[in-house]
Amino acid sequence: MTDDVHDVSSAEPGGADEVADARAIEQSIRSGAAGAPVSDAPVGSDAPVGSDVPVRSDAPVDRQLEAILMIADEPQSLVSLGAAVGAPVPVVRQAIERLVADFDGVDGTVRRGFELREVGGGWRFYVRADLDAVVEQFVEAERPSRLSQAALETLAVVAYKQPITRSQIASIRAVNVDGVVRTLVARGLIEESFTDSETGAINYVTSGLLLQQLGINSLDELPLISPLLEDGADGFEQNEGIPDGRV
């Protein structure tokens, strides 16, 4: 459950990009090994501050990745994970697949209350959907503030009509939205995309943080609006770049 997004795309299995990434990581490892002795000290050992000696761990790659993902506050790409543990991208991909199967309870393992999910081009832990209500109840009292109805409506307009200016949002909602837009920008849910060369108006789009919080990879996964409209025809106009039938 996430309610409150950096978008790094992972390479396709066996693709040219992945091969190049794997070679770059391996070359980095070799260069580090050639320039300084490799320490066998485990992660967290008292290595000299500022030392260029790579810190190695005897723990399996799976456990190293698990530890990194446990404290990551945003999705991590296979390339960044490979660089962190000093392993080629294909090895990291296989380890991620094993972790996913392990957490999902495949082959007799215990199905965890969390899952390892690919979101926004990277991997991160998320609460399982069937436990959302339990976690929501737990964090409700600690939640500092929730988005107002006006903010949610404005966020929806931006999500389905982006790029869009403040005046266009105000026209759709029939109210002044300056304060709401500033709130959404401050929370990192929308961001400035470009300034219109003729009018000077700033165009806004949703951010990577929104994708992350919604638990989706792209705007294509947003629910359709048409079924919610009386005749499926009124409402937002078709926006270029959004699949047919979305609005």
N, C-alpha and C positions, 0 to 999 in steps of 0.2 A: 504494500500500500504506500502510495506516495501522494501528497496533496499540495504540497506547497506550490540551458542544458548545453560545448566543445564537441565537436563531432569529428571523430577520427574514423575513417573507413578502414575496415580490415580487408586484406587482399583475398581474392578468391583462391581456393586450394590449388596449389600447383601453378598459379598464374605467374606471369612475368614479374609483376610487382612483388609478389611474395618471395620469389627466388632472389630478386634484387635486395629485398629487405633482409633475408636470411644471410646473404653473402656479406652485407654491410655489417651485420651484428657479429658474424664470425670473424671478419677482418678486424673489427674493433677489439674483440677478445684476444686475437693473436697479437695485435699491436700492444695491448696492455701487458700481455705476458712477456713480450720481447723487451719492453721498456722497464719492467720492475718485477721482482719476484712475487709470486702469487702466495698469499697467505692462506693457510688452511684453517684459520680461526673461524668459528661459527659466527652467524649474524648476531650482532649485539656484543661482540667481544670488545675489549678495550684497545682498539687500534688507535694509533697516534692521530690526533686531530689534524685534519688537513693532509693526511697521508694519501699518496697516489696509489698505494698498494690495494688492488681489488680485494674486497672482502668476499670470501667464499664460504659456502655452507655445505656440509655433508648431507643435509636433508634432501630427499627426493624433490625433483622439480615440482611435482604436484603439491607438496607441502609448502614449498616456497611461494608458489603462486597463490595458494590458499591464504597464506599469511598476508601477502600484499593486497589481495582483493578484500580482505577483511577490514582493512583500514582505509581503502580508497574511497574518496568522497565523490568520484565521478567515474564513468565507464573507462576502462583501460583497453587499448587496442592490443592485438597480438604482438605488434612490433614493439610497443613500449614495455610489455610484459617480458618479451624475449630479451630486451636490453637490460631489464632489471635483474633477471636471473642468469644472464649470460648463456642463453640457449637459443638455437635456431628457431625461426617461426614455426616450421612444421612440428618440431618437438613440443612447442608450447601449445599448438593447436590440439595435438593428441592428448596432452595433459589436461587441457580445458574440457575436452570431450569426456575424459575419465571422471573429472570432478562433477560435471553435469550429471552423468549417469549415477555417480555415487550419491549425490544429494537427492536425486529423484527416486532413490530406492530400487534401482535396477540390480538384478542378480542377487536379490536377497538382502541388500543393505537397507538401513533404516531411512525412510523418506523424511527429510528434514523439514522444518517449518519455514525454511528459506530456500531460495533457488538461485542458481547462477544463470543469469539471463543476458543475452546480447542485446544491448540497447544503445542507440545513438552511435553505432559503429564500434562499440567496445563492450567489455564484459564487466558486470557488477552484480553484487548480491541484492536480491529483492525478497520481500516477504511474499509468501505464496498467497494467491488471490483468495483462497478459501479461509485464510486467517486474517484478512484485512480488517474485519469487524473487531476482532480481539485486540489487534494492535491499535486500531483507531480509538477504541475505548480507553486504552492505556495512556495514549499520548494526548488525548483530548484536553485534559486539565493543564498540560504543560505547553500547549500550543499558544504562542504569544498573541497571534491575531490571525483571523481568517479573511480571505478576500471577500469584499462586500458583493452584493448582487450586481451592483453597477460595474464593479471591476471584472466580475466573471463574464458579464454580457459584453463588455468592451474587449476582453481577451478573446472571446469567441468570434467577434467581428474581425479582429485582426487575424486570427488563425485561419479563417475561411476566405478572407478577402485580400490578404497581403499580396504585394506591398500596398499600404493604405495610409493616407494622411489623417491628421486630427480632424480636419473639416469634413472629410468623407465619413469618418466614424461618427462625428456629431450629427451628420445628415441622416445616417441610418438609425441612430438611437434617439434623435430629436432632442438631445440635451447637450450641454457643454461637457466636454470630456477631458479638458486640460488637466485637471487634478488627478483623474483616474489614470490617464496615460502616464503622468509622472510617477504615480505609485507603481504601475506595472514595470516601468523602466527601472525604478529603484530596486525592485525585487528581482530584476534580471529575467523576467518572463517575456518581455518584448525588448527590442533594441532598434536604434536608428539604422536604416539601410542605406539611404541615399537622399540627396536634396534635389528636388525638381529644378532643372536649369531655368525654366521659364517663370515659375511662380515662387520658387524659393522654399516651397513647403517640404517639410521633412516626411519621408515615407518610413513607416514602421513595419517590422516583420517579427514573428515569434523567434525566440532564441533557442539555442541547443538545450538550455536548462529546462524549458517547457517540455521538450521531447523526453528528456530524462525523467522528469517528474510524472509525466503521463505514462511512462513505461513503453514508449513506442519508438520505432526507428526513423520514421518519416511522417510527414503530414498526410501521406496517402492512407495511413492507417486511422485517420480520424473518422468518426462515425458519419454516416450520411445524414444530411439535413432534410432531404426531400420527403422521407416518410413522416416527418414531424409536421409538415405543412398540410393545410387542408386539401389542396388539390395537387400538391407536388410541383406546382409551377411558379407560385409567387415566392418572394423572399430574395435571397442574394442572387445576383446575376452570376452567370458562369464566369469563372476567373481563369485566365490562361495559366496553365501549369498545374491545375488541379484536375484530376481525372473526371471524365464525364459521369454525371449521376451523383456527384458528391454534393452539389448544391442544386 
